[in-house]
Amino acid sequence: MAARGYKFCHIEGPDRRGIDCALLYNPALFTVRNVKLVPYVQSLEKDSAFYTRGFLTVSGTLAGEHVTVVVCHLPSRFSDSFYREQGARQILAIRDSVQREDKDCKVLVMGDMNDDPMDKSISQGLHGKANMSEVGQGDMYNPWYNVLTKEGVGTLQFQGSWNLFDQILLSKNLLCANGSKDYSTLKYWKNQIFKRDYLFQTEGKYKGMPKRTTAGGVWLDGFSDHLPVVVYLVKEKE
């Protein structure tokens, strides 16, 4: 990373375990304009002392266009769905605020959502739609919905089944209109779950699962129990 000149955005947050969100970026491609940490607002009806990760909101210039990235890590499944639904509504409010300031700003919401694409927090709270044709004003496109529901592929396993908690959602203005292939401005092209042999356990009872750094206090020399996800954005070169 250092050899390629990568930089990062990070603001210390209030999470009780010290977990924060950060954005790693290539300054040759992305120029940062503004960085802020929008706090997760606690709900008085549930637990006003519930402190968790905020939403790292980074605004900048990508391919000559205004782009904002909201990096998230929604509350874990040790907490009930309410907390993730509440977080999703707050993320949507951030997107709306960004686009009120600049209606042309293109927004990506990304991170470990701790919910699958069809769960209430994502499908309703974030208005994440499975198909481009369904994305209306105020909605977001979730290209991972059909990856899980139709292909049965995910980014982490629990009790032998795949979940897809790691998602990148896109604002409507990142989509080509009406199925066109107009890439004169920055647009979504495709997505994939990044899979390489070195990311998986190759032996033992966890063979075929993502390879953790540690498990049960044992160093496994792995990367994560989650697989990375990728979206490709393209723009025609002038």
C-alpha positions in Angstrom: 0.0 0.0 0.0 2.8 2.4 0.9 4.6 1.8 -2.3 1.5 2.8 -4.3 1.1 6.0 -2.3 -2.3 5.1 -0.8 -3.8 7.4 1.9 -6.6 7.0 4.3 -9.4 8.9 6.0 -10.2 8.2 9.7 -11.8 9.9 12.6 -11.8 8.4 16.1 -15.3 7.4 17.1 -17.2 6.5 20.3 -17.6 2.7 19.8 -17.1 1.0 23.1 -14.8 -1.7 21.6 -12.8 0.9 19.8 -13.9 -0.2 16.3 -13.9 2.6 13.7 -14.6 2.9 10.0 -11.9 4.2 7.6 -11.5 4.8 3.9 -8.4 3.8 2.1 -7.9 5.6 -1.3 -5.5 6.2 -4.1 -4.9 10.0 -4.3 -4.0 9.6 -8.0 -7.6 8.8 -8.6 -9.6 10.4 -5.8 -9.1 13.8 -4.4 -10.6 14.3 -0.9 -12.6 17.5 -0.3 -14.2 16.9 3.1 -14.2 14.3 5.8 -16.6 14.1 8.7 -17.9 11.5 11.1 -21.7 11.6 11.4 -22.6 10.0 14.8 -25.0 7.2 15.1 -27.9 8.8 17.0 -29.1 6.8 20.0 -32.8 6.1 20.4 -34.4 7.1 23.7 -37.1 4.5 23.2 -34.5 1.7 23.3 -31.1 2.4 24.8 -29.8 6.0 25.0 -26.4 4.6 26.2 -25.9 2.5 23.1 -22.6 3.8 21.6 -21.5 2.4 18.3 -19.7 3.3 15.1 -20.6 6.5 13.3 -20.8 7.0 9.6 -17.5 8.1 8.0 -18.6 10.5 5.2 -15.9 11.4 2.7 -16.6 13.8 -0.1 -14.2 14.2 -3.0 -13.6 14.3 -6.8 -13.4 11.0 -8.8 -13.0 11.1 -12.5 -13.7 14.8 -12.4 -17.0 14.4 -10.6 -18.3 15.0 -7.1 -18.6 11.7 -5.3 -19.4 11.1 -1.6 -18.6 7.8 0.1 -20.4 6.8 3.3 -18.5 4.1 5.1 -20.6 2.1 7.6 -20.4 -0.7 10.1 -23.9 -1.2 11.4 -24.5 -2.7 14.9 -23.9 -6.5 15.2 -26.5 -9.2 15.4 -26.0 -9.3 19.1 -28.3 -6.3 19.0 -31.7 -6.7 17.5 -32.8 -5.5 14.0 -34.1 -2.2 15.4 -30.6 -0.8 15.8 -29.6 -1.6 12.2 -32.9 -0.3 10.8 -32.3 2.9 12.8 -28.7 3.2 11.4 -29.9 2.6 7.8 -32.5 5.4 8.1 -29.7 7.7 9.3 -27.5 6.8 6.4 -30.3 7.6 4.0 -30.7 11.0 5.7 -26.9 11.6 5.1 -27.4 10.8 1.4 -30.4 13.2 1.2 -28.4 15.9 2.9 -25.4 15.5 0.6 -27.7 15.7 -2.5 -29.6 18.7 -1.2 -26.3 20.5 -1.2 -25.4 19.2 -4.7 -28.1 17.3 -6.6 -25.5 15.9 -9.0 -23.3 14.4 -6.3 -23.0 10.6 -6.7 -23.2 8.6 -3.5 -21.9 5.2 -2.5 -22.8 3.6 0.8 -20.5 0.8 1.7 -19.5 -1.4 4.6 -20.4 -4.4 6.8 -24.1 -4.0 7.3 -24.5 -7.0 9.5 -27.7 -7.7 7.5 -28.4 -9.3 4.2 -29.7 -7.3 1.2 -33.3 -8.5 1.7 -33.4 -7.7 5.4 -35.5 -4.8 6.6 -32.6 -2.4 7.3 -31.3 -2.6 3.8 -34.4 -3.2 1.6 -36.6 -0.7 3.5 -34.3 1.5 5.6 -31.9 2.2 2.8 -34.4 1.7 0.0 -32.0 -0.8 -1.5 -33.5 -2.2 -4.8 -32.5 -5.5 -6.4 -32.9 -4.4 -10.0 -32.0 -1.1 -11.7 -35.5 -0.8 -13.2 -36.9 -0.6 -9.7 -34.7 2.3 -8.6 -36.8 5.4 -8.3 -36.0 8.9 -6.9 -34.9 8.4 -3.3 -33.9 4.8 -3.8 -30.6 3.1 -4.0 -29.4 0.2 -6.2 -28.2 -2.9 -4.3 -26.3 -5.1 -6.8 -25.8 -7.7 -4.1 -29.4 -8.7 -3.6 -29.6 -11.1 -6.6 -26.1 -12.4 -5.9 -27.3 -13.8 -2.7 -30.9 -14.7 -3.5 -30.4 -16.1 -7.0 -26.8 -17.3 -7.0 -26.6 -18.3 -3.4 -23.2 -16.6 -3.0 -22.1 -14.6 0.0 -19.2 -13.0 1.8 -19.3 -14.9 5.1 -20.6 -18.2 6.4 -22.6 -19.0 9.5 -23.5 -22.5 10.4 -22.8 -23.7 6.8 -24.9 -21.0 5.1 -23.7 -17.9 3.2 -24.6 -14.4 4.3 -23.8 -11.3 2.3 -23.3 -8.5 4.9 -20.7 -6.7 2.9 -22.4 -4.4 0.5 -21.9 -1.3 -1.7 -25.1 0.5 -2.6 -25.3 3.2 -5.3 -27.4 6.3 -5.8 -29.7 6.5 -8.8 -27.4 8.9 -10.7 -24.7 6.3 -10.9 -26.9 4.1 -13.1 -27.2 4.2 -16.8 -30.7 5.4 -17.7 -33.2 2.9 -19.2 -30.6 0.2 -19.8 -28.4 2.4 -22.0 -24.6 2.1 -22.2 -24.0 5.8 -21.8 -20.7 6.2 -19.9 -20.1 9.8 -20.8 -20.3 10.5 -17.0 -19.3 8.2 -14.2 -21.5 5.1 -14.0 -21.8 1.7 -12.5 -20.5 -1.1 -14.7 -20.5 -4.3 -12.7 -19.8 -5.9 -9.3 -18.2 -9.0 -7.9 -17.2 -10.8 -4.7 -13.5 -10.9 -4.7 -12.3 -14.5 -4.4 -8.7 -15.7 -4.4 -7.4 -19.1 -3.1 -5.4 -17.4 -0.4 -8.6 -16.0 1.2 -9.9 -19.4 2.0 -9.2 -22.2 4.5 -7.8 -25.1 2.6 -8.0 -27.8 5.3 -9.8 -28.8 8.5 -13.4 -28.6 9.4 -13.6 -25.0 8.2 -12.2 -25.8 4.7 -13.8 -23.6 2.1 -14.6 -20.8 4.5 -12.9 -17.4 4.5 -9.6 -17.6 6.4 -9.6 -15.6 9.6 -6.5 -13.9 11.0 -7.1 -15.7 14.3 -9.6 -18.2 15.7 -9.8 -19.5 19.3 -6.6 -17.7 20.2 -4.7 -19.5 17.4 -2.9 -17.4 14.7 -4.1 -18.5 11.3 -2.2 -15.9 9.2 -5.4 -15.2 7.3 -7.1 -12.0 6.3 -10.8 -11.9 7.4 -13.8 -14.0 8.0 -15.5 -11.8 5.4 -14.7 -11.7 1.7 -14.2 -8.3 -0.1 -16.7 -6.9 -2.5 -16.0 -4.7 -5.5 -18.0 -2.4 -7.7 -16.5 -1.1 -11.0 -17.3 2.4 -12.1 -16.4 3.6 -15.6 -16.3 6.8 -17.6 -15.4 7.3 -21.2 -12.0 9.0 -21.6 -12.2 12.3 -23.5 
